[in-house]
Amino acid sequence: MAFLLKGAHAVDPQLNLDAVVDVLIDGREIVEVGDSLDAPKSATVIDAAGKYLVPGLVDMHVHFRDPGFEYKETIESGTRAATHGGFSDVATMPNTDPVTDTGTGVRYQVDRAHAAGLCHVRPIGALTRGQKGEALAEIGDMVMEGAAAFSDDGHGVQSAGMMRTCMDYVSQFDRVAIAHCEDESLTTHGVVNEGRASTRLGMFGWPALGEELEIYRDIELVRLTGCPLHIAHISTKKGLELVKAAKADGLPVTCEVTPHHLFLNEDDITTEYDTNLKMNPPLRLRSDMEALREGIVDGSIDCLVTDHAPHAQHEKDCEWEIAFFGTIGLETSLPLMLTNMVQTGEMSWSRLVEVMAVNPRRILRLAPVRIEAGSKADLTLIDPEKTIEVTEDYFESKSKNSAFLGSTLRGVASDVFVDGRRTLADGVVAR
């Protein structure tokens, strides 16, 4: 099917493109970009005046819980949420049941995503068998079935020797090792940032050092192995400084940050004990939050991710100490960035595209998507003026545990194209 997008403000830093253009999509590709294009008879014309067109957004850190925990989220419901949020691609973490640590597990996710037909799912395979940190997972078989990267996210590899073995092996396949940096000997029982928050709220603390020690360790393992390393959900100023130093040394180290660590901090946790604010790693100091905001603007942080972590109501509607860690984020990520950073002038549209579309593809070794003739038609069209109220009814996700419930946000994806198919049309997900 053909589509002609008329008068879209296209932004693509890969091409130094920042202009109002018409874009013709036919089949799986962009066939023409220019001014005053004529629509073929078969084309659907979309008035994109006042909207921004960018390469399809990519979230390289999500949890879809399928297989094993389908009561929280399935690949079908997760891809609906991703599409609603404006994403053409998502990378799924392996802490499912069974753990995605075999080629068969990767193939399951690829096939389920194909059946859903909404967005590209790029499975991330486990580094170790069962994510137990004891034996290497089937890295080679998972690469053959389409694994985009490897991680023991949710746990972290506790043994430095085991992590070295993983990195030695992953480096042979032109893939990145994604590190969940948590020294569990320091974080055991921790449920909130250690310091003022843990004292004020009367709960076990989770020290920043528990994250920073493993960031340091894994960067040093990069020096030893040469394996590309990506630091997941970075949350502290010192952790970011370690990444900056590694980059300055020319090491292949990248990192990501979540919206909740950019826009929330430990002071937002009140004596109401809203368990939607309980996440891993925990909300940190205001100074950490401010450093992360600076980092995503100046290029120190490479990607914005959601760490979309759906949970059922009973897993959150309980005491803080036993509530599950995590917040959903796919459907609020773009609106939060537009409202809090782009529309305030803190971040440019070009930089937004880099952290939400360009850099994640590069890190995951995916083919670039550009707004030019011949490129794959994976595109996101954004209405910067539309206002949304973040309520449970807004979400396509099966779970509703959002840290931003009750927020009013401005700017949202209106349309998504995946392989030239319109999977989101005027804010409505294709049925």
VOGU-3710 file (C-alpha; in Angstrom, 3 decimals, decimal comma):
1> mafllkgaha> 0,000/0,000/0,000  1,179/3,533/-0,733  1,046/6,587/1,552  1,887/10,205/0,827  2,702/12,272/3,905  2,140/15,911/2,997  3,931/18,770/4,707  5,675/16,874/7,484  8,499/18,544/9,408  11,128/15,846/8,900
11> vdpqlnldav> 14,017/15,603/11,356  16,880/13,205/10,679  20,313/14,069/12,119  21,887/11,334/9,979  21,136/13,472/6,921  21,281/16,910/8,566  17,603/17,055/7,606  15,359/19,523/9,414  12,775/20,736/6,901  9,159/20,518/5,813
21> vdvlidgrei> 8,831/17,897/3,065  6,480/15,422/1,449  7,338/11,730/1,847  6,015/8,997/-0,436  5,944/5,444/0,909  5,214/2,542/-1,425  5,512/-1,013/-0,209  8,259/-1,459/2,367  10,333/1,563/1,346  10,405/5,311/1,097
31> vevgdsldap> 10,385/5,988/-2,637  10,618/9,781/-2,710  11,237/12,755/-0,424  10,667/16,242/-1,792  8,426/19,261/-2,206  4,885/19,219/-3,612  4,923/15,532/-4,518  2,005/14,170/-6,499  0,120/11,264/-5,001  -0,205/8,076/-7,034
41> ksatvidaag> -3,808/7,018/-7,562  -3,389/4,137/-5,125  -1,866/6,245/-2,349  -3,553/7,315/0,864  -2,784/10,986/1,458  -2,022/11,971/5,069  -2,042/15,619/6,048  1,071/15,894/8,219  1,145/19,683/8,493  2,319/20,756/11,928
51> kylvpglvdm> 3,634/17,290/12,738  7,183/15,961/12,992  8,362/12,940/11,013  11,316/10,977/12,395  12,904/7,560/11,837  10,904/4,935/13,732  11,545/5,113/17,466  13,449/2,247/19,103  13,266/1,144/22,754  16,168/-1,219/23,367
61> hvhfrdpgfe> 15,114/-2,246/26,889  11,636/-3,651/27,516  10,124/-6,600/29,381  7,209/-8,368/27,670  6,969/-11,268/30,188  6,156/-13,764/27,428  6,612/-16,724/27,895  5,803/-17,527/31,487  4,193/-14,385/32,901  1,516/-13,642/30,317
71> yketiesgtr> -0,828/-12,373/33,034  1,412/-9,264/33,197  2,077/-8,747/29,478  2,222/-10,724/26,251  4,162/-10,054/23,088  0,870/-9,041/21,482  -0,139/-6,595/24,243  3,433/-5,345/24,590  3,718/-4,553/20,904  0,356/-2,780/21,084
81> aathggfsdv> 1,745/-0,596/23,872  4,937/0,012/21,899  3,008/0,989/18,791  0,737/3,294/20,802  3,866/4,931/22,199  5,307/5,563/18,737  7,860/2,751/18,508  8,671/0,724/15,407  11,231/-1,476/17,210  11,664/-2,858/20,720
91> atmpntdpvt> 14,315/-5,126/22,228  12,983/-7,601/24,787  14,946/-8,661/27,857  15,364/-12,402/28,532  14,075/-12,740/32,113  11,052/-14,772/31,029  10,068/-18,292/32,126  11,833/-20,194/30,742  14,649/-17,699/30,424  15,416/-16,777/26,822
101> dtgtgvryqv> 18,790/-18,512/26,758  18,460/-20,730/23,658  17,926/-20,273/19,947  14,472/-21,785/20,381  13,557/-19,120/22,938  14,638/-16,352/20,574  12,691/-17,901/17,697  9,562/-18,065/19,863  9,632/-14,315/20,419  10,357/-13,532/16,767
111> drahaaglch> 7,456/-15,732/15,623  5,023/-14,299/18,186  5,943/-10,766/17,156  5,459/-11,618/13,497  2,011/-13,008/14,289  1,086/-9,807/16,174  2,207/-7,791/13,149  2,635/-4,432/14,862  6,305/-3,654/15,440  9,706/-5,289/15,159
121> vrpigaltrg> 10,737/-7,283/18,235  14,486/-7,731/18,668  15,051/-10,400/21,341  17,948/-9,995/23,756  19,356/-13,339/24,822  20,656/-14,236/28,271  24,392/-14,199/28,907  24,254/-17,197/31,234  22,099/-20,303/31,340  18,929/-19,553/33,273
131> qkgealaeig> 20,444/-16,176/34,185  22,084/-17,980/37,103  25,577/-16,648/36,398  27,086/-20,134/36,397  27,385/-21,361/32,789  27,426/-19,695/29,395  24,115/-19,577/27,518  23,751/-20,710/23,884  25,140/-17,461/22,464  25,900/-18,747/18,970
141> dmvmegaaaf> 22,517/-20,411/18,457  20,723/-17,294/19,659  22,668/-15,124/17,219  21,603/-17,428/14,387  17,943/-17,043/15,382  18,137/-13,258/15,556  19,277/-12,212/19,038  20,215/-8,526/18,924  22,302/-8,410/22,125  22,956/-10,319/25,353
151> sddghgvqsa> 22,183/-9,527/28,991  21,324/-11,073/32,347  19,144/-8,032/33,043  17,285/-8,183/36,330  20,184/-9,847/38,088  23,557/-8,900/36,740  26,415/-11,389/36,481  27,860/-11,483/39,998  31,133/-13,254/39,190  33,763/-11,143/37,429
161> gmmrtcmdyv> 35,275/-14,309/35,979  31,934/-15,407/34,535  31,321/-11,950/33,106  34,740/-12,090/31,457  33,870/-15,422/29,861  30,577/-14,000/28,592  32,259/-10,938/27,128  35,007/-12,996/25,493  32,324/-15,055/23,760  29,906/-12,272/22,835
171> sqfdrvaiah> 32,723/-10,254/21,258  33,130/-12,956/18,597  29,633/-12,325/17,183  29,605/-8,527/16,714  27,074/-8,108/19,491  27,015/-5,976/22,620  26,907/-7,212/26,205  24,303/-5,244/28,179  25,171/-5,006/31,859  22,646/-4,758/34,658
181> cedesltthg> 25,104/-3,361/37,178  24,211/-4,497/40,666  26,493/-5,984/43,291  23,932/-8,026/45,176  26,187/-8,338/48,235  25,574/-4,599/48,715  21,964/-4,330/47,553  20,405/-7,338/49,325  17,092/-6,353/50,964  17,407/-2,799/49,578
191> vvnegrastr> 14,118/-1,303/48,373  14,889/2,438/48,181  17,964/4,637/47,718  20,247/4,392/50,744  20,669/7,627/52,667  18,094/10,281/53,378  15,272/8,385/51,613  15,819/5,081/53,414  16,125/6,884/56,759  13,087/9,086/56,191
201> lgmfgwpalg> 10,903/6,202/55,007  12,223/3,593/57,427  13,200/1,007/54,813  16,293/-0,963/53,839  18,618/1,114/51,671  20,109/0,322/48,263  23,440/2,177/47,996  24,593/3,835/44,795  27,878/1,973/45,265  26,046/-1,278/44,542
211> eeleiyrdie> 25,615/-0,027/40,974  28,858/1,904/40,557  31,181/-0,952/41,567  29,885/-3,156/38,773  30,009/-0,341/36,249  33,697/0,060/37,134  34,288/-3,701/37,038  32,657/-4,215/33,668  34,451/-1,261/32,089  37,741/-2,803/33,208
221> lvrltgcplh> 36,625/-6,090/31,640  36,146/-4,201/28,364  39,827/-3,267/28,537  40,623/-6,956/28,984  38,290/-8,470/26,394  37,556/-5,733/23,857  33,864/-6,633/24,023  31,420/-3,763/23,384  29,604/-2,969/26,637  26,306/-1,173/27,175
231> iahistkkgl> 25,378/-0,052/30,704  21,660/-0,540/31,349  19,443/2,012/33,162  22,246/4,140/34,601  21,040/6,046/37,659  23,924/7,852/39,379  26,175/10,801/38,613  29,297/8,843/39,537  28,278/5,938/37,315  27,928/8,350/34,422
241> elvkaakadg> 31,353/9,817/35,165  32,830/6,312/34,898  31,208/5,894/31,484  32,488/9,288/30,345  36,026/8,329/31,367  35,758/5,028/29,488  34,620/6,837/26,357  37,470/9,311/26,701  39,830/6,316/26,743  38,348/5,135/23,454
251> lpvtcevtph> 36,626/2,063/24,910  33,486/0,685/23,203  31,206/1,616/26,118  27,702/3,083/25,826  24,868/3,646/28,278  21,149/4,337/28,557  18,777/6,137/30,908  15,065/5,833/31,652  12,457/8,619/31,833  11,816/7,825/35,501
261> hlflneddit> 15,452/8,464/36,373  15,394/11,692/34,339  12,208/13,144/35,791  11,833/11,605/39,262  14,097/11,307/42,283  13,960/9,944/45,826  12,146/13,062/47,066  9,112/12,038/45,004  8,602/9,020/47,258  6,311/10,239/50,026
271> teydtnlkmn> 4,735/8,586/53,039  1,897/7,526/50,718  4,354/4,822/49,598  3,237/4,744/45,950  4,748/1,428/44,869  4,731/2,510/41,219  7,810/4,484/42,266  9,626/1,324/43,372  12,040/0,357/40,621  15,417/-1,242/39,997
281> pplrlrsdme> 17,709/0,666/40,244  15,854/2,901/42,706  15,142/6,588/42,268  18,306/8,414/43,305  19,280/11,887/44,537  18,070/15,052/42,825  21,724/15,748/41,941  21,903/12,375/40,176  18,737/13,184/38,237  20,107/16,545/37,157
291> alregivdgs> 23,420/14,999/36,054  21,567/12,425/33,963  19,520/15,149/32,275  22,727/16,963/31,393  24,233/13,710/30,144  21,465/12,849/27,726  21,670/16,330/26,207  25,462/16,559/25,903  25,924/13,087/24,415  27,391/11,302/27,442
301> idclvtdhap> 24,283/9,109/27,563  23,570/7,367/24,269  19,972/6,185/24,504  16,645/6,740/26,159  14,923/3,473/27,135  11,840/2,712/29,204  12,784/-0,502/31,032  9,050/-1,181/30,517  8,270/-3,480/33,453  4,603/-4,519/33,617
311> haqhekdcew> 3,156/-6,062/36,781  -0,314/-7,154/37,810  -2,296/-5,042/40,262  -1,805/-7,427/43,191  1,966/-7,254/42,732  1,948/-3,496/43,258  -1,088/-2,941/45,501  0,678/-4,143/48,649  3,339/-3,109/51,154  6,361/-1,384/49,626
321> eiaffgtigl> 8,822/-4,004/50,921  7,126/-6,867/49,046  5,908/-4,965/45,962  7,579/-5,900/42,675  10,185/-3,552/41,195  9,365/-1,649/38,010  7,138/0,730/36,082  5,636/0,578/32,616  6,895/3,246/30,242  6,379/2,607/26,537
331> etslplmltn> 3,319/4,824/26,205  4,632/7,797/28,190  8,294/7,900/27,128  7,907/10,172/24,094  5,329/12,503/25,710  7,560/12,890/28,784  10,587/13,815/26,669  8,597/16,263/24,561  6,939/17,906/27,567  9,939/18,121/29,877
341> mvqtgemsws> 12,906/18,533/27,548  12,064/19,402/23,937  9,300/21,933/24,514  11,318/23,587/27,286  14,263/24,063/24,919  16,540/21,810/26,978  16,850/19,294/24,126  16,656/19,742/20,366  14,474/17,629/18,118  17,633/16,361/16,446
351> rlvevmavnp> 19,087/15,142/19,735  15,762/13,513/20,625  15,929/11,513/17,382  19,499/10,478/18,140  18,690/9,043/21,574  15,337/7,477/20,629  15,973/6,208/17,085  19,510/6,495/15,714  21,765/5,381/18,573  19,701/2,352/19,689
361> rrilrlapvr> 19,848/0,944/16,141  23,598/1,476/16,016  24,186/-0,235/19,364  21,973/-3,205/18,443  23,679/-3,550/15,025  20,402/-2,873/13,193  20,354/-1,354/9,730  19,987/2,450/9,822  16,621/3,959/8,948  16,770/7,347/7,241
371> ieagskadlt> 14,205/9,717/5,771  15,445/9,300/2,214  14,515/7,391/-0,922  15,433/3,715/-0,699  15,334/3,519/3,080  13,109/1,102/4,933  9,755/2,724/5,734  9,900/2,479/9,535  8,726/5,935/10,571  7,072/7,787/13,444
381> lidpektiev> 4,840/10,819/12,944  4,480/13,033/16,023  1,825/15,570/16,938  3,669/18,015/19,241  0,515/19,819/20,356  -1,813/16,995/21,340  -2,362/16,787/25,091  -2,897/13,500/26,921  -3,994/12,635/30,432  -2,086/9,658/31,826
391> tedyfesksk> -4,820/7,437/33,225  -5,184/3,678/33,363  -7,621/3,887/30,452  -4,936/5,467/28,261  -2,749/2,363/28,239  -2,767/-0,455/25,710  -0,416/-2,369/28,003  -1,961/-5,215/29,960  -0,564/-3,720/33,173  -1,163/-0,198/34,474
401> nsaflgstlr> 1,700/0,311/36,929  2,923/3,677/35,671  5,013/6,020/37,798  3,431/8,922/35,914  -0,281/8,244/36,474  -2,132/11,528/36,855  0,269/13,515/34,660  -0,818/15,822/31,844  1,621/15,667/28,932  1,849/17,469/25,595
411> gvasdvfvdg> 3,122/15,763/22,448  2,418/12,229/21,289  2,886/9,862/18,344  -0,036/10,038/15,930  1,109/7,512/13,309  3,644/4,702/13,008  4,766/2,931/9,852  6,501/-0,455/10,038  7,768/-1,943/6,782  5,461/0,551/5,084
421> rrtladgvva> 2,368/-0,627/6,983  0,449/1,935/9,038  0,315/0,270/12,447  -0,794/3,426/14,307  -3,307/5,739/12,615  -4,311/9,014/14,273  -3,358/7,583/17,647  -5,279/4,324/17,207  -3,428/1,006/17,083  -4,287/-1,219/14,115
431> r> -6,655/-3,958/15,176
//
